[in-house]
Amino acid sequence: MPIWVDADACPVPIREILCRAATRWHVQTTFIANHVITLPPSPYISRRQVPQGFDVADNEIMDQMTQGDLVITQDIPLAAEAIEKGADVFNPRGQAFTRENIRQRLAMRNFMEEMRNAGQVTGGPAPFGQADRKEFADKLDRWLQQNTLK
């Protein structure tokens, strides 16, 4: 059960957590991005650089992942596709995307995009902090415990 990371917007501290976990748990973890990213050497860590373009990294993840894999992404449409294909999905803040909440998340994303396009909303999410790192690390650890002991 590999881990697929939408690495274009993945915070560096989350990449570091994922790399440590991949090596410790012996789980193949692949980072997919349209730019060069630096990763430590490990037989369990790989990277794929894809060409620039709309959804190119997302499409690569969808082509490679299978049911039961874990996908890490902030991209809600990608999360929805991965869930439909049977993946577990959560974002770099440790929040799970599930069959139960993905429609609501998509609707909110679309609403906020409309508000931004209309000039009504100019801010983004809160800055990424230590609490986010801990939440992600805890969520990843629970997932690994549940899925590597099967």
PLY file of the C-alpha trace (Angstrom):
ply
format ascii 1.0
element vertex 150
property float x
property float y
property float z
element edge 149
property int vertex1
property int vertex2
end_header
0.00 0.00 0.00
2.03 2.87 -1.30
1.72 6.53 -0.46
1.33 9.06 -3.28
2.11 12.71 -2.55
0.87 15.64 -4.60
4.15 17.40 -3.91
3.67 20.67 -5.82
2.15 22.42 -2.80
3.20 20.03 -0.03
4.90 21.93 2.82
8.53 20.96 3.43
7.88 19.85 7.05
5.24 17.41 5.76
7.66 16.04 3.14
10.16 15.47 5.94
7.59 13.64 8.09
6.59 11.48 5.12
10.22 10.61 4.32
10.97 9.59 7.90
7.80 7.47 8.02
8.52 5.81 4.66
11.94 4.69 5.86
10.79 3.67 9.33
7.72 1.73 8.13
9.27 0.47 4.84
6.42 1.96 2.81
6.99 3.01 -0.79
6.30 6.75 -0.95
6.29 8.63 -4.24
6.37 12.42 -4.52
4.95 13.74 -7.78
5.62 17.36 -8.75
6.11 19.55 -11.79
9.33 20.98 -10.33
12.48 19.59 -8.73
12.12 18.65 -5.08
14.88 17.53 -2.75
14.37 14.25 -0.93
16.71 12.13 1.20
18.10 8.92 -0.28
16.06 5.85 0.65
14.92 2.71 -1.13
11.38 3.61 0.00
11.29 7.17 -1.35
11.02 8.18 -4.98
10.12 11.26 -6.97
8.60 11.79 -10.35
8.87 15.10 -12.08
6.07 15.67 -14.55
5.79 18.42 -17.17
4.23 21.75 -16.26
0.54 21.91 -17.04
-2.94 21.87 -15.61
-3.57 18.69 -13.57
-0.51 16.85 -14.97
0.67 15.78 -11.50
-2.89 14.92 -10.48
-3.36 12.76 -13.56
-0.08 10.93 -12.86
-1.21 10.15 -9.32
-4.56 8.88 -10.57
-2.87 6.72 -13.22
-0.54 5.10 -10.66
-2.59 4.73 -7.47
-4.85 1.79 -6.67
-7.48 0.94 -4.10
-6.12 1.02 -0.56
-3.27 3.42 -1.30
-2.87 6.68 0.60
-2.92 10.00 -1.27
-1.70 13.21 0.36
-3.08 16.33 -1.33
-4.59 19.75 -0.75
-6.35 19.48 -4.11
-10.00 18.71 -3.35
-10.95 17.58 -6.89
-7.97 15.17 -6.87
-9.07 13.95 -3.44
-12.57 13.28 -4.79
-11.20 11.23 -7.70
-8.87 9.25 -5.45
-11.69 8.46 -3.02
-13.83 7.21 -5.92
-10.95 4.92 -6.89
-10.75 3.54 -3.33
-7.83 5.46 -1.83
-7.57 6.92 1.63
-6.91 10.65 1.34
-5.87 13.38 3.69
-4.35 16.80 3.38
-1.06 18.12 4.79
-2.92 19.41 7.85
-4.05 15.87 8.69
-7.69 16.39 7.74
-9.25 13.35 6.11
-11.22 13.55 2.90
-13.88 10.83 2.98
-16.90 9.66 1.01
-18.99 11.34 3.71
-17.40 14.80 3.51
-15.94 15.18 0.00
-19.11 16.57 -1.64
-19.38 19.27 1.02
-15.66 20.09 0.64
-16.05 20.36 -3.15
-19.09 22.63 -2.77
-17.26 24.89 -0.31
-14.18 25.00 -2.56
-16.32 26.00 -5.54
-18.18 28.62 -3.49
-14.93 30.14 -2.22
-13.52 30.18 -5.76
-16.58 32.11 -6.94
-16.18 34.55 -4.04
-12.49 35.08 -4.85
-13.28 35.63 -8.53
-15.85 38.24 -7.51
-13.29 39.97 -5.29
-15.21 39.16 -2.12
-12.54 36.99 -0.51
-8.87 37.89 -0.72
-7.33 35.82 2.08
-6.28 32.22 2.11
-5.93 29.52 4.73
-4.25 30.17 8.04
-0.45 29.86 8.03
0.88 26.32 8.37
2.08 25.81 11.93
3.36 23.37 14.53
-0.15 22.15 15.41
-0.69 21.27 11.74
2.55 19.27 11.67
1.56 17.35 14.78
-1.95 16.65 13.48
-0.53 15.34 10.20
2.13 13.20 11.90
-0.46 11.69 14.25
-2.89 10.98 11.39
-0.13 9.39 9.27
1.06 7.27 12.18
-2.49 5.98 12.85
-2.96 5.20 9.16
0.35 3.34 8.96
-0.44 1.32 12.09
-3.83 0.31 10.69
-2.63 -0.45 7.18
0.78 -2.06 7.64
-0.33 -4.56 10.25
-3.02 -6.15 8.04
0 1
1 2
2 3
3 4
4 5
5 6
6 7
7 8
8 9
9 10
10 11
11 12
12 13
13 14
14 15
15 16
16 17
17 18
18 19
19 20
20 21
21 22
22 23
23 24
24 25
25 26
26 27
27 28
28 29
29 30
30 31
31 32
32 33
33 34
34 35
35 36
36 37
37 38
38 39
39 40
40 41
41 42
42 43
43 44
44 45
45 46
46 47
47 48
48 49
49 50
50 51
51 52
52 53
53 54
54 55
55 56
56 57
57 58
58 59
59 60
60 61
61 62
62 63
63 64
64 65
65 66
66 67
67 68
68 69
69 70
70 71
71 72
72 73
73 74
74 75
75 76
76 77
77 78
78 79
79 80
80 81
81 82
82 83
83 84
84 85
85 86
86 87
87 88
88 89
89 90
90 91
91 92
92 93
93 94
94 95
95 96
96 97
97 98
98 99
99 100
100 101
101 102
102 103
103 104
104 105
105 106
106 107
107 108
108 109
109 110
110 111
111 112
112 113
113 114
114 115
115 116
116 117
117 118
118 119
119 120
120 121
121 122
122 123
123 124
124 125
125 126
126 127
127 128
128 129
129 130
130 131
131 132
132 133
133 134
134 135
135 136
136 137
137 138
138 139
139 140
140 141
141 142
142 143
143 144
144 145
145 146
146 147
147 148
148 149
